[in-house]
Amino acid sequence: MKKNNFFKRLTAGALTGAVNGLFGGGGGMIAVPLLGKMLGYEDKEAHATAIFVIAPVCAASALIYIINGYASADVVIPAAIGSVAGGIVGAYMLSGCPKTVINYIFIAVMFAAGIRMLF
């Protein structure tokens, strides 16, 4: 991993947080490229670090959404349980998948999200 200055790390974090707060998620989608291209992380390190970085951002964003009445417990609780289970499975899969497979899955998810937003 390349040595990077504090300002680059702070900028990457601010961009990630802003995207996550604005869209109610998706900060990880910008965190992965920022960690890789801007900060020099290897692909798997970028994916794993993005998850760690995005967790408190998601918690802060969720708290604001709940305070403002945009989320209800009957949706949040089952979705949170499913997300935790999926996160555990995904983390184990990351360690066993080749870098190329991870990149193609990431590209496919980003592409599908972009297409979905068009329609």
C-alpha positions in Angstrom: 0.0 0.0 0.0 1.3 3.4 -0.9 2.0 6.1 1.7 -0.7 8.7 1.5 -1.2 12.0 3.3 -3.9 12.8 5.8 -5.6 15.3 3.4 -6.2 12.5 0.8 -7.7 10.2 3.4 -9.9 13.0 4.8 -11.1 13.9 1.3 -11.9 10.3 0.5 -13.8 9.9 3.8 -15.7 13.2 3.2 -16.8 12.1 -0.3 -17.8 8.7 0.9 -19.9 10.2 3.7 -21.5 12.8 1.5 -22.6 10.2 -1.1 -23.9 7.9 1.7 -25.8 10.7 3.4 -27.2 12.1 0.2 -28.4 8.8 -1.3 -29.1 6.9 1.9 -26.4 4.4 1.0 -23.9 3.8 -1.8 -21.0 5.3 0.1 -19.2 2.0 -0.4 -19.6 2.2 -4.1 -17.5 5.4 -4.1 -15.2 4.3 -1.3 -13.8 1.3 -3.2 -12.6 3.3 -6.2 -11.3 6.1 -4.0 -9.4 3.7 -1.8 -7.9 2.0 -4.8 -7.2 4.8 -7.2 -6.7 7.7 -4.8 -5.0 6.0 -1.9 -3.3 3.0 -3.6 -5.1 0.1 -1.8 -5.1 -3.3 -3.5 -8.6 -4.4 -4.7 -9.5 -6.8 -1.8 -8.0 -4.3 0.7 -10.2 -1.5 -0.8 -13.4 -3.6 -0.6 -12.7 -4.7 3.0 -11.7 -1.2 4.2 -14.7 0.3 2.5 -17.0 -1.9 4.6 -15.2 -0.9 7.8 -15.3 2.8 6.9 -18.9 2.8 5.7 -20.3 1.1 8.9 -20.2 4.3 11.1 -21.4 6.4 8.1 -24.4 4.2 7.6 -25.2 4.3 11.3 -25.0 8.1 11.4 -27.2 8.4 8.2 -29.7 5.9 9.6 -30.0 7.8 12.8 -30.8 11.0 10.9 -33.4 9.2 8.7 -35.0 7.6 11.8 -35.2 10.9 13.6 -36.8 12.5 10.6 -39.4 9.7 10.3 -38.1 8.3 7.0 -37.6 4.7 8.3 -39.9 2.4 10.3 -39.0 -0.5 12.5 -41.1 -3.1 10.6 -38.8 -2.6 7.6 -35.5 -1.7 9.3 -35.3 -4.7 11.7 -35.7 -7.5 9.2 -33.6 -5.7 6.6 -30.8 -5.2 9.2 -30.8 -8.9 10.2 -30.6 -9.8 6.5 -27.9 -7.3 5.9 -25.8 -8.6 8.7 -26.2 -12.2 7.5 -25.3 -11.2 4.0 -22.3 -9.2 5.2 -20.9 -12.2 7.0 -21.4 -14.4 3.9 -19.9 -11.7 1.6 -16.8 -11.2 3.9 -16.1 -14.9 3.8 -16.5 -15.0 0.0 -14.1 -12.0 -0.4 -11.3 -14.0 1.2 -11.8 -17.0 -1.2 -12.6 -15.2 -4.5 -9.9 -14.2 -7.0 -9.4 -10.5 -7.5 -10.8 -10.6 -11.0 -14.1 -12.2 -9.9 -14.5 -9.6 -7.2 -14.0 -6.8 -9.7 -16.5 -8.2 -12.2 -19.1 -8.7 -9.5 -18.5 -5.1 -8.3 -18.8 -3.8 -11.9 -22.0 -5.8 -12.5 -23.6 -4.4 -9.3 -22.7 -0.8 -10.1 -23.9 -1.3 -13.7 -27.2 -2.8 -12.6 -27.7 0.0 -10.0 -27.1 2.6 -12.8 -29.5 0.9 -15.2 -32.1 0.6 -12.4 -31.9 4.3 -11.7 -32.6 5.2 -15.4 -35.9 3.4 -15.3 
